[in-house]
């Protein structure tokens, strides 16, 4: 009985360790970078438009 509880505890600890510490996926990082670039381009376009006026 003690071995069963110890085994379940160990499996639960390992599962928690490997699933809770994940970083953002590469796709999320690329999407965030693309959004930042798009926002920067919009800001630059507005600055140029203001300078022309």
N, C-alpha and C positions, 0 to 999 in steps of 0.2 A: 504494500500500500504506500509506504514511504517512497519507494522507487518510482511509483506511478506519479505521485504529486511532484516529485523532483523533476521527472522527465517533462511533465506538462509545464512546469514553471520554466524550465530551460528552453523549451520550444517557444513558449510565449514571449520570453525575453528576447530570443533571437529574432522572432518575427517582428516584434516591436522595433528592435534596433535597425533592422534592414528596411523596414517600410516607412518609418517616421522621419528619417533623415535625408530624404531625397531632395535634390535641388530641382529647379525648374528644368523642364525638358529643353532640348536644343531648339525645338520649334518655337517654344514660348520666348526664348531669348532672341531668336531671329525676328519674331513678330514685334517684340518690344523695340528692338533696334530700328526696324523699318518704320514703326510709328514715330520714333524720335526723329528720324531723318525727315520724314514727311512733315512733321511739325516745324522743324527748322527751316525747311524749304518754303513753307507757307509764310513764316515770319520774315524770311529774307525777301520774298516776293512783295509782301506788304511794305517793307522798308524801301524797296526800289520804287514802288508805286508812289509812296509818299514823297520820295526825293524828286520824282518826275513832276509831281504837282507843285 
